[in-house]
Amino acid sequence: MKISLVVLGAAALLAACSSLPRHVYVKDGASARDMEAAKAKCNYQIQLQKIPLVEQSGLLDLCMKGEGYRLERVR
């Protein structure tokens, strides 16, 4: 019984440590709807240019920064 609790605890600890931190774009005075609209606009512009998938996340970050947003970690 004790061994299974230790194994279960260790598995839970490893799962918590391995999960990636979540990040969101934020801008002073902007709502979540505003952020989603800006993100959709940036994604649309990136897709129009037929940018390779590997480069799209970097371009999304640059576009969102151009719209006045910054990426912050959610705890």
Backbone bond lengths (Angstrom), bond angles and torsions (degrees), N, CA, C in turn:
res aa  C-N    CA-C-N  psi(-1)  N-CA   C-N-CA  omega(-1)  CA-C   N-CA-C  phi
1 M - - - 1.447 - - 1.532 110.67 -
2 K 1.336 117.24 -45.73 1.461 120.71 -179.74 1.518 111.29 -64.84
3 I 1.327 115.85 -38.20 1.469 119.85 -179.13 1.520 110.37 -63.94
4 S 1.332 117.58 -42.35 1.466 120.00 -179.24 1.524 110.94 -66.39
5 L 1.328 118.12 -34.06 1.464 120.66 176.87 1.527 110.99 -68.66
6 V 1.318 116.83 -38.36 1.463 120.78 178.26 1.526 109.88 -66.35
7 V 1.318 116.44 -44.26 1.465 120.77 179.30 1.526 110.07 -63.42
8 L 1.327 117.01 -43.75 1.461 120.96 179.11 1.530 110.97 -63.39
9 G 1.314 116.81 -42.09 1.462 120.91 177.80 1.517 112.28 -63.90
10 A 1.321 116.39 -42.24 1.466 120.69 178.94 1.527 110.79 -65.09
11 A 1.324 116.34 -40.59 1.471 119.90 178.47 1.522 110.92 -63.89
12 A 1.321 117.34 -41.51 1.468 120.94 178.65 1.522 111.14 -64.95
13 L 1.321 116.58 -40.25 1.459 120.72 178.91 1.524 111.44 -64.87
14 L 1.321 117.16 -43.46 1.466 120.76 178.33 1.522 111.37 -64.85
15 A 1.315 117.08 -39.03 1.466 120.29 179.09 1.521 110.51 -65.17
16 A 1.312 117.39 -39.56 1.468 120.67 179.74 1.522 111.26 -68.10
17 C 1.305 116.93 -37.63 1.464 120.45 -179.37 1.521 112.46 -73.72
18 S 1.307 117.07 -28.94 1.455 119.65 -175.74 1.519 113.27 -86.86
19 S 1.324 118.64 -12.35 1.465 119.77 -179.62 1.531 109.05 -71.43
20 L 1.305 115.47 138.15 1.455 120.96 -178.40 1.525 110.25 -76.15
21 P 1.330 117.37 143.40 1.463 118.90 176.45 1.518 110.22 -67.93
22 R 1.314 116.76 144.88 1.448 122.49 -179.45 1.525 109.72 -91.42
23 H 1.300 116.76 140.59 1.456 122.12 179.18 1.526 109.73 -125.48
24 V 1.323 116.00 147.54 1.464 121.26 176.49 1.525 108.58 -136.18
25 Y 1.323 115.01 154.97 1.461 120.76 175.20 1.518 108.66 -85.56
26 V 1.334 115.77 133.94 1.461 121.14 179.36 1.527 109.50 -130.78
27 K 1.322 114.38 152.36 1.460 121.66 177.84 1.519 106.49 -151.21
28 D 1.312 116.79 133.57 1.457 120.24 179.26 1.526 110.72 -58.71
29 G 1.327 115.80 128.36 1.458 121.34 177.66 1.518 114.64 82.82
30 A 1.318 118.28 -1.48 1.466 121.19 -178.46 1.530 110.10 -99.88
31 S 1.316 115.66 139.61 1.463 120.71 177.71 1.529 109.81 -86.88
32 A 1.310 115.32 172.59 1.472 120.06 176.56 1.524 109.83 -62.83
33 R 1.321 116.77 -35.28 1.471 121.04 177.84 1.528 110.87 -64.89
34 D 1.327 116.60 -40.68 1.469 120.70 177.57 1.528 110.80 -62.06
35 M 1.342 115.73 -41.94 1.460 120.36 179.83 1.521 110.89 -64.45
36 E 1.327 116.69 -43.77 1.467 119.94 179.48 1.524 111.25 -63.74
37 A 1.332 116.95 -37.56 1.474 120.58 178.36 1.533 110.67 -65.80
38 A 1.333 116.53 -43.25 1.469 120.15 178.79 1.526 110.64 -64.99
39 K 1.326 116.50 -40.11 1.464 120.66 179.76 1.526 111.03 -66.17
40 A 1.335 116.46 -40.43 1.465 120.40 177.90 1.532 110.60 -64.56
41 K 1.320 116.21 -40.25 1.470 121.03 178.27 1.528 110.25 -62.21
42 C 1.331 116.54 -44.86 1.469 120.50 179.46 1.528 111.08 -64.42
43 N 1.327 116.66 -44.82 1.471 119.94 178.78 1.522 111.06 -61.17
44 Y 1.322 117.02 -40.00 1.465 121.11 178.82 1.532 110.52 -62.42
45 Q 1.325 116.53 -45.56 1.462 120.29 179.81 1.531 111.59 -63.38
46 I 1.317 116.87 -38.17 1.460 121.27 179.05 1.529 110.28 -67.05
47 Q 1.330 116.84 -43.25 1.469 120.46 -179.26 1.521 111.90 -67.77
48 L 1.323 117.51 -32.03 1.471 120.23 177.67 1.521 111.14 -62.07
49 Q 1.331 116.56 -33.40 1.456 121.32 -177.73 1.526 113.09 -82.98
50 K 1.356 116.81 -4.33 1.462 122.40 -179.66 1.533 111.65 54.93
51 I 1.327 114.23 48.26 1.460 122.00 179.59 1.529 108.86 -74.74
52 P 1.335 119.01 138.44 1.468 120.83 176.69 1.535 110.89 -57.75
53 L 1.316 115.87 145.23 1.456 122.63 -176.01 1.527 112.66 -55.64
54 V 1.316 117.07 -34.74 1.460 121.75 -178.49 1.529 111.32 -61.84
55 E 1.315 117.97 -34.54 1.461 122.67 -175.58 1.529 113.03 -91.02
56 Q 1.326 118.07 -10.37 1.461 120.60 -172.10 1.521 114.25 -65.47
57 S 1.333 118.47 -38.44 1.464 119.04 -177.13 1.527 111.34 -66.42
58 G 1.314 117.00 -38.17 1.463 119.91 177.01 1.510 112.26 -65.45
59 L 1.330 115.93 -38.96 1.456 119.76 178.58 1.529 111.71 -70.28
60 L 1.335 116.15 -35.04 1.467 119.40 176.52 1.522 109.83 -61.92
61 D 1.327 116.67 -42.95 1.464 120.38 178.99 1.527 111.03 -61.91
62 L 1.322 117.06 -44.68 1.465 120.84 178.97 1.526 111.58 -63.64
63 C 1.320 116.56 -41.54 1.460 120.51 -179.77 1.531 110.73 -65.17
64 M 1.334 115.89 -44.05 1.470 119.29 -179.95 1.533 110.67 -65.24
65 K 1.320 117.70 -36.74 1.465 120.18 175.43 1.522 110.06 -64.04
66 G 1.328 116.45 -37.60 1.457 120.79 176.46 1.524 112.58 -64.38
67 E 1.333 116.21 -28.07 1.468 121.23 177.34 1.531 111.66 -83.43
68 G 1.351 116.42 -3.27 1.462 120.61 177.24 1.520 114.92 98.43
69 Y 1.329 117.70 9.59 1.466 121.35 -178.90 1.522 110.03 -96.91
70 R 1.330 115.42 155.17 1.448 121.48 173.77 1.532 107.77 -129.10
71 L 1.312 115.46 153.04 1.466 121.30 -177.95 1.527 108.41 -92.18
72 E 1.345 116.03 125.35 1.463 120.72 179.15 1.515 109.50 -127.32
73 R 1.329 114.26 147.71 1.465 120.92 178.83 1.526 110.13 -78.93
74 V 1.322 115.62 135.30 1.463 121.05 176.61 1.515 107.08 -96.63
75 R 1.302 116.82 131.29 1.467 120.99 -178.57 1.488 111.97 -90.92
